[in-house]
């Protein structure tokens, strides 16, 4: 940690607003911001508040200076001339989608480039290599992209120490100090999400670590969501009840559990209206019981994600009640839609919550203390309504938890997803584009290739190649897929989330055919055949590395051989280290036979072990087949 320093360099655009605050703040102390360097044409100013909103009015490089109790800190803000990128508070317009669930923008030249930064010692010299890629379908060659390298203002290394030659930079070992960080951004008609590395001095020279790479365990996990108040029957204490089912989850292949909120709440079963951020909910048990649950999960090699809610509190929270009464100590803890009528700011006019005011240092201190309270007990955070909290605050949380455990995982709920949130904020992102594509295909409203388009969209909107995505077809906020789209489409959609490049999520009860979204799960009446289908998908993903995080992805052409709607089928290939699997999904209720022009495939389905070839040389597809490509 580096005291109150506001954090890493920021990359933004003219007209976009970014919130800056002292990190790890002491609300009782004073902080003062100034703009100490700016482009000559800029007239931008900062307020006198401790948390400031900065809106650059000219392209170029700015230096913001923070006078804090622990000294003077500087942060670089690199501002590009385009104004089309997301701003600092994407929550102003959530749930808004452009395109048709995975279709790239019409003008590919406006899509964002991407960059990956690596480094190592070469002949005693530290060399940083930036791999810059133009947006998919763009005509700009990769080598035409510029790459900018920036030293982190918190570290000994300076920009003057970095010698840049195109997409390559060299750094003298003597300038590193104990540790320094370097950030890189690719620039074309727009700029990329930045990537970053940390350089640590060692007795042998230096070691380079990638900072925005998901932890290894998170890349390959099978995540399982537990809605805590419906997972077990009423007679069993919730944490103990979940513990009782851990052997079954471990046997299924689950290796991480996401719990819906377990903190003190206002009585609604979802738990997202929190009344005490430091106490386990009375109806779930004690803190000791929660810690025992986490220990039991670890005994079964299952990690735990804690649902972190930082945007709002319940209106039953003691501090909100005081704010409502006009208590000056808490009035500024909340945002107000209409102060005269005591109407708090919320999203979607939700009646039982109130948005916290992150411009208040007391609020930030409180929330950072919440992070410190729970992070040591669990393996990661699923971050609720991440789109409604500023990106620099998430960057502070990212650095805070990774400083104590570099394998700690951060998963965002951002609807729609935001590429900039991979820049030092989150390791894994909800793929809402894929979710909606799978729903629409299941309903018959979109052709099945919307699924592969959705995967391609990740790169089109600017996510770097090392970003990881959560793939799901249902959760506690959504109607069960089986109920909406039927069994045939369900099996195809399940095949998709386990064979596309991403992290699969099962919502508790999904594996046994539960049809109610939040009702108690009917474990006794569950569907064994569906459970075995999910087990086979999980097993196959573990057995076939090309289906995981590191496998490449490309759509594959297919031809339907009978009188059926070809739009109900889609095929794609996954490759890794010379191993290639082709997946064919059929969302129709009727089985279909297909050919795969240009692919020489074996007739044995890797998922079931059955021979799906026909005497005519075609492949039979009921819902999902995974075929080995023959060399």
N, C-alpha and C positions, 0 to 999 in steps of 0.2 A: 504494500500500500504506500501511497505517496502523499499522505496528509490530505490537505484540502484541494490539491490540484484538480482542475475540472475535467481532466481526462485526455483521451487521444485526439489527434488532429481530426477535424470534421471536414467532410467533403459535401458540398451542397451547391445550390444554384441561386442565381439572382432572383430575389423575390420570395424565396422559401425561408420560413422562420424556424430557427433552432433555439431550444431552451438550454441555457447554461447555468450551472449551479456549482457551488463548492462541494466537493465530495466529503463524505464523512463529516457533515457539518456540526458545529456547536451552535445551536440557536441563540445562545446567550452572548455570542461574540459578533463583532461587526465584520462585514465583507464589502468590498467596493470594486466595481468593474469599470474598466476604461478600454477604449480602442486605441492601442498604442501604435499600430501601423495599419495602413489601408491604401487601396489604390487612389491615385490623385483625384479622380472624379467622384469618389464616394463622399456622401454627406451623412452616412448612417450614424446613428447615435445609440447609446445604451441608457437605460433608466438607472436610478440610484438604488434599486432593490438588490437584495442578495441573490435572487434568482432572476435572470434577465432573459428576455426574448430578443434574439439578434436576427435582423432581416437585412442582408446585404443588398445594396442597390447598384453595385457595379461588379463586373468580373475581376478576378485577381486573387491576391493573397492578403488576408487580414491577420493581425495578431491581437487577440483579446488578452487583457492583463487583469488578474485578480489579486487584489491586496487582501490577504487573509492573516489571521493571527499567527500562523506558522511561517509567514513570509510572502514573497511575491511570486506568482505563478503566471506562466504564459501558455496560451493554446493557439495553435495555428488553425485558421479556417480557410480552406481552399475553395474558391467560389467560381463555378463555371457559368458561362453565359446562358445556357438553356434553362427553361423554366418548366419543363414538362415532367420532372421527376417528382416523386412523392415528397411532401413536406414533413416536418417533424412530428405533426400530430395527425396521422392518417385516420384516427377515429372520428374526425369531423364528418366523414362520409362512409361509414362501414357498410358492409353487405352490398356494395355496388360493384357490378361486374361489367366488363366490356367484352365484346366478342361473344362467340357462341361456345362457351365452355371448352376452352383450349385452342380456339383459333388464334393464330398470331395476328398482330396488328397488320393492317393492309400494307403499310409502308415499312418494310423490314429495315430500311436505313435508319429509322427512328428508334428501333429496339436497341437495348443497351449492350455494349460489349462486356466481356467478362475477363477476369484476371486471376491468376494463381501465382503466389510468390513462394519460392523455395530458395534454399541457400546451403552452401557447405564450404569446407576448406579445399582449395585447389592450389597445390604447390605453395602452401604456406600463406595463401591469400584468401580472405573471406569473400566469396562471390555470391551475389544474389541474382537469381534468374526469374524474370517475370514471364509467365506464359500467358499471352494476351490473345483472346479470340474475339473476332467480330461477331455480331449477333447472327443467329441462324438466318439463312436466306439473304443476308445483306451482301452486296457486291463488293464491299470494302475488304481487301485482303488483310489477314492478320498482321502482316508486317507493316502495313500502313498506319496501324494504331500507334499512338504515342503512349509511353508509360512514364508516369511521374512517381518519384520516390520521395517520401517525407520521413524524416526522423521524428521520433516521439518527443514532444517538449518536456516530458518528465524525466528524460534519461540523459546520460553524459554525451552520447553521440549527437552531433549536429548535422544539419543539411550540408554544411561546408565540408564535412568529412566524407560524404558519399559521392563517389565519382561515377557518373552515369554515362553509359554508352548504349543508347537505344533501349532495348529491353533487359539490359544487364547492368548491374552496379557492383562496385567493389568498395569494401569498407576496411580501413586499417584496424588491425586487432587492438592496437593501443588506444583507440578512441572509444572502445566499447565500455570501459569501466567494468563493473561487475556484471551489468546487464543493460542492454539497450534494445529498443524496438524500432522496426522500420515498417512503414506502410507503403503500399503501391496501389496505383489506380490507373486503369487503361482509359485512354481518351480518344474518342472519334468524334462523331457528330454529337454524341452524348458521353457521359462518363460512367464507368463501371462502379459496382460495389467494390470498396477497397478490400484488399487482403493484407495480412500483416504477419511478421515473424518476430520472434524474440531471439536475441543473440546473447548467450551466456558464456562468459570467460571460463576457461578450464585450464588445467595444467598443461594440456596438450594443444591449446589454442582457443577454440570456441566451439560451442554446439548451437545449432539453429533449430528452434522449435516453431512449428506452425501454430498460430494462435487461434485461428477460426475454424479449425478442423474438429468435427464432432469427436467425442471420446470413442475409443475403439469399441467398447461394449455397446454403445448406443447405436452404432452403425448397423448392427446385425440383430438387435433385440426383437422379440415378439412382445408387444405391449398389450396389456389387458386392463381395461377400465372397470373399476368397481364403483357402482353407485351405492354408497355405504349403507343407506337405510332401506334398501330392498334386496340386498345380496343374501341375507340370511333371514330365517323366520324370527318372529317377534320374541320368542322365548329364549333365544340365544344371544348373549351379549355380542355386539357387532364385531369387535376386534377378535374375540375368541372364535366367533363363527367363521370369520374369514380364515383364521389359522387352521380350523378344521378342514378347510377345502384346499389348503396349500399343496398337499401331496397330489391331488388330482390336477391342479394347475401345473405343477412341476412335470407330471407325467405327460400332460398335453403338449408341453414344450414352451410354456409361458416363462419368460425370464425377467419380466418387469411388470409391476402393477402401478397403475395410476389410480389413486383414491380421490373421489370427489371430496370437497372440503370437510375437514374433521374438527374445525374450530367452533367455538361457542357462537350460536346463531339465533335467529329470531323465531324459530319454530317451523319454517318452511323446510321440507325434507331435502331439498337440493343442497342446502348449506352455504350458498353463496352470499347470503345476507349476514355478514359477520358482525357480532356484537363485542367480541373480545379476541384480538389477534394473537393473544399469548396463552389461551386456555383451550384445552381439548373440550369438545362439546359434552355436556353432562349426559345426554342421552346415548352417547357412544362409549363412555367409560372414563378412565383416568389417563393422565399422561403416562403413568407407569404401564398401563395396558397398551397404549399406543406404542411405546418403546418396545414392549414385549412382542407386539405384532411385527415391528420392523425387524427385530432380531430373529423371529421365526422365519420371516421371508428370506433373510440372509442365510439361514440354515438350510433352506431349500434352493439356494442359488438364485433367488428372485430379488431383484432390486425394487426400490419403492420411489415413486414420484409423488410429491406433495403438491396439492393444488393451491397455488399462491394467488391471492386476490389482492391487488394493489390499487385498483382504480377507485373503489368505493367502500363504504361501510353500510351496514344496515341503518335504517333510521331509528332503530331501537338501541343503537350504540349510545353509551353514556355521553360521549363527546358530542354527538349530533344533538342529543336532547339539550345539552348545555348551550350549544350554538343556537338552537331554536329559541331558547329562552333569552338570548341576547348576551350570554356570557362573553365578554371581550377576549378571554383566554382561548376560546374555541370557535368564535364566530368565523374567524378566517381559516379554520381548518377545512372548510367546505366551499365548493363553488356554488354560486346562487344564480338561478335562472331569473328570479325576481325577488330582490331583497325586501321590497316593501310588503310582499305577501308571504314572505318566508318560504318561497318555492325553490327547492334546491335544484341544481343542474343534474340531469341524468341522461342516459341514452334511452331512446325508444319509449320515453315517458314511463319507465319502470317505477312503480309507486312505493316500493319498500326500501329503496337504496338512495344514497346521496353521494355524488362524486366528490372525492377528496381533492383538496387544493394543493397540487404538487409545487406551487410557487411559494409555499409556506415551509420554512426550514424546519419548523416543529413537526410537520407532517412527514417530511422526508426523513428526519431523524427517527421518527416512530416506525416508519416502514422499513428502514434499514435495520433497526433493531429486531423487527419481525423476521427479516431474512436471517439475521445472525442467530435468532432463537431456534429456527427449525432446520436450517441447512446442515448443521452437524449431525442431525439425526437420520437424514434421508439421503438418497442418491441423486436427486434432481428435483426440479420444480417444473410442473406444468403451469404456465402463466396465463391466468384467465384474462380475457379482454386485453391482450397485450397491445392491440392497436390503439387503445385509449390511454396509454401511458407513453411519455416521450421517450424517444430512442436514446438520448444521452443518459437518462435514468436507468434504462435497461443495461446500457454499457457499464455503468457504475456497478450494478448488481452482478453482471457477468464477471467483471474483474475481481469483485469482492469474493465471490464464491470460488472462482478458479484459483485465487491466491492461496486458499486453504486446501482445495482438492481439485486438481486439474482435470479429474475425470468426472466432476459434477456435471450433470446434463441439464440444459435449459431448453424447454419445448414451448413454443409460442402458440397461442390461439389468436390468429390474425386473419380476419375475414374481410376482403380477400387477402391473400398473403402479400407480403411486402419485401422485396429483395433487399432493401437497405437494412432490414432487421437481421440480416446475417452478418452485418458489419460490426462484430464485437458485441452482439446482443444474444443471439440464440443459436443453438446447435442444430435443432430440428424444427421444422415448420409444418403446421397443419396444411395439407394440400386440399384446400377447399375447392379448387378448380377441378381436380380429379373427382372429389366427392360428388359434386353436382353433375359432372359428366356421367358418372356411373348411375346416378339416380335417373337422369334424363334418358340414358340408353335403356335402363331397366323399364322405364315407362313407355319406351318406343317413340319418344319425342326427338331423339337424335340418333344418327347412325353410330354403329359401334366404334368406328374409327375416331370418334370424339375422345375415346379413352387414350389412344396414342397421341392425339393432338394435345391433350391435357398435359401429358408428360413432356412433350416438346415445348409447351408454353413456359415451363420453368426457366429454360435458357432464354427464351424470347423476352421475358420480362426482366432478365438480368441476374438471376441467381447464379452464383459461381458454381463450377462443376463439383466442388466438394461439399455443397450444401446437402442436407438430408431432409427427407419429407415423410410426414406421417400420412399413411394411406388407410382410409377407413370408409365404411359404407353406412355406419350408424354410430351414434353415441347417445348420451343422456338427453341431448337437446333435439334429437331427430327421431321421427317415426321409424320403427323397425323396417329394415329393407324387405324382409320376407313379407310383412304385412302389406307393403305398398306395391312391390314389384313381382312377387311370386317366387316359387321355389327354383324354377329353371334359371331366371335372371340372377337370383341370389347366388347360385353355385358359380355362375360365370363371374359375377362381381367379386366373390370371395377369391376365385382363382386370380383375378386381376391384382388384388391388394397384396397377395403373397408372391407374385411372380414379376410384377413391375418393379423398377428401381426405387425402393423406398422402404419404410418401416411399417409393417402391418399392425393394425390395431383391432383387437376383438373387444366388443362391449359385452360385459358379463351377461350371459344368457343367449347371446348370438349363436354360440356354438351348439346349443341344444334346441334352437328354433323358437325361442321366446318371442311372442308377438306384442307384448305390452312394453311401452318405453321405460317406465319407472316403477311398474308394479313388482311385488315380490316374485322372484323367479321360481317357476315350477320345475325344480330340479328333478323331482321324481317322475314327472310326466314328460321329460325331455326326449328329444329325438336322437336315438343312438346312432342312426345312420349318418345324420348330419354331423354329429360330434366326430365320428370316424373320418368323415370327409375333411373337416378342419385339421384333424390330427395328421392326415396324409399330406396336406398342404404345408403344415409346419415342418414335418419331417423332411419333405422334399427340399424346402428352402434351406434347411440345415445341411442337407447332403450335397446340394448343388451350389457351389460358391458363385457361379455365374448369375444366379437368380438374386444375389444379394447386392450390397452397397457398391461393391467394386466392379460388378459386371456392366459392360456397355449395353446399350439399348438401341434398337432400330426397328421401325415398322417393317413388316413383311407382306408382300402381296399374296392374296389367295384367290382361288376361283371356286365358286360354289357349283356343284354338279347337278343339283336337282332344282325343282321349281319352288324355291324358297327365297325370302327376302335376304339378299346378300348383305344388306345393311345391318343385319343382326349378328354378323360375325366380324372378328378382327384378329389379326395375327401379328406377332412381333418376335424378335430374336434377342437373346441375351448371350453375351460372349465374355469369356475370361480365360486367359492363359491357354488358348487353343481349344477350349471346351465351348460348344455352342448348343443352346437349346432353343427350340422354336415353340412358342405358346400359341395355341388357337383357342379363342373364347367364342362360345355360341350362347347368345342371350335369348334365343327363341326356345319355345317349349318343345319343338320338334328337333330330333337329332338330325344332323346334316353330314354329308360327305363332301370333302373339299380336296383340292390339289393345291400344292404350294410351288408355283413355278420358280425355278431358280434355286430351290432348296432340295437337297437330297437328305431325306429324313428316314430314320428307322421307324418301323411300324409299332414298336412297343411304347405305350404311354408310360412315361417315367412316374407319373402321379399314381397310377393304379397297378402298373405291371401288366395290364391287359394288352393284347394285340388288337390295335384299332385299324389295321390295314384291311383293305378289301381286295377281292380278286381283280377288280378293275384298276388297282393301283392308287386308289384314293384313300383318304383318312376319314374315319368316322368320328364325329365330335358330338358328344351329348351336351356338355357344358364347358369343360376345360380339359384340354390335353396338353401335355408337355413332351415334346419329341426330341430325341437326340439327332443332331445333324451328323451325317456320315461324311467323312473326308473323301 
